[in-house]
Amino acid sequence: MTTRRQVMKLASFAASQAALAGAVRAEGGADGVAAVSVAPLPFAQQTPMRIGAAALRVRDLAKMRTYYTDLLKFSTLRADATEVVLGVDNVALLHLIHRPDAPIERPGAAGLFHTAFLMPSRADFARWLVHAALARTPFDGFADHNVSEASYLTDPEGNGIEVYSDRPPASWEWTGDTVTMGSGHLDIDAIVAQTDTTRDQYATAPKALRIGHMHLRVGDVARGRAFYEGLIGMEPTRLSRSGVAFLSSGRYHHHIGINTWQSEGAGPRQAQETGLAWFSLAIADAAVLADRQRRLAAAGTRSDPVAGGLAVADPWGTEVRLISAQG
């Protein structure tokens, strides 16, 4: 049997305390009750607004494509010399835009903190952890966030990744509109006990795997909230820590995280650099999408048409696409 110690050794991650420290840096935040979600799609994808897809500008298209297809077993939905689109069950989740001469994104710039890929169930997360461990995938950290159980990685071009599973929403603890989240020790033993740890059973990505949330680096949390809360219409779910805010739709723990831990005071992003090009928010109600367009126009914020909706830049130049949800 693969124990927690062996999982971490295979993943080239030597000590649980270092893993926890990495996760605290990655997400911020005590323990909860584990269970398996049985919804066709995770709760994060059943809310009025939810994350659709994300796009990265990358220098080495072949290497990055291989990394994500090996790591998460995404299917290639479309590919040419300029862009590869990866996803599951014909649902596009990750666009890799080829920019071979792009400068590497500057340290401390606004942009992507991590893209968080949400496993449909704890059992799926267990199978994936064993898959990643047997492939000797390096991890940056692990954490129990009360509402979820999470792991953290970095792709070959420095883009942060979270892979996680949620606990059942009924077990989340709310005080008014504030949800309890923390960064505690992750019980990897209890997770991988749900699967066969002697072999890789994660041959394909689960059909309900989606992006659960996007966590962004911003220059100022108040300005970030004014945009993502005031204009986009997300609602705050946790604001108690300095330099970070968590926002969501429909009482999910968070669809958007913003922080200044590495980027306080950052100015506009450089569009030619590597990193996050855009991400989309799928909106279930056409009237809500129309309302967001009116809000942006009233604020004098430029928006441009894209397929299924509109695109707008946040205060640091990260493009957010507001699109009509399909189904």
HUWO-V627923 format. One line per field, one symbol per residue. ss: DSSP state (h for helix, s for strand, l for the rest). phi: phi as a letter, one per 20 degrees, with the letter a starting at -180 (. if undefined). psi: psi as a letter, one per 20 degrees, with the letter a starting at -180 (. if undefined). A space follows every 10 residues. Layout:
ss = ???
phi = ???
psi = ???
This chain:
ss = lllhhhhhhh lllllhhhhh hhhhhhhlll llllllllll llhhhlllss ssssssssll hhhhhhhhhh hhllsssssl llssssssll ssssssssll llllllllll sssssssssl lhhhhhhhhh hhhhllllll sssslllsss ssssllllls ssssssllhh hllssllssl lllslllhhh hhllllllll llllllllls ssssssslll hhhhhhhhhh hlllssssll lllsssssll lllllssssl llllllllll llllssssss sssllhhhhh hhhhhhhhll llssssllss ssslllllss sssslll
phi = .eegffgffg emcecfffff ffffffcnr. dbdeadfdfg cgggddegcb fecccdeced ffffffgfff fdmfeeebbb fdbcddaclm dfccddefcf dfffgfgnff qeeaedeeff bfffffffff gfffelffde rcaedmebcc ccbcffdnef cdcbcefggf efdddmddee cbcdfeefgf fffecfeebe ddecfgfefb eebdddeceb fffffgefef efnfdfdbcf efmbbdcbdm mffaecdcbd gdcgmgegfe feefofeabd dedfdgffff ffffgfffem efccfcgnrb cbeffdnfed decffdm
psi = qorgghghgh jkohphhhgg ghhghhhq.a rapqrppjqg qqhhjjrhqr perqpppqgn ggghggghhg gikqqohqpa ihqppqaqkj ophppopomh jpqppqpjqq bpgqpopoqh rhhggggggg ghghjlppqh rqqokgirpq qprprijjpq ppprqqrphi iqpqndjpqo qanappnhgh giiirojiro jmhqpqhjpr ohrppqprhp hghghhghgh ghjqppipji qpjqqpqrpk kqgphpqprk hijpjqaqqo iirrapgrqq opphphhggh ghggggghik ppqqqrpjcr qqprijjppp poqpqo.
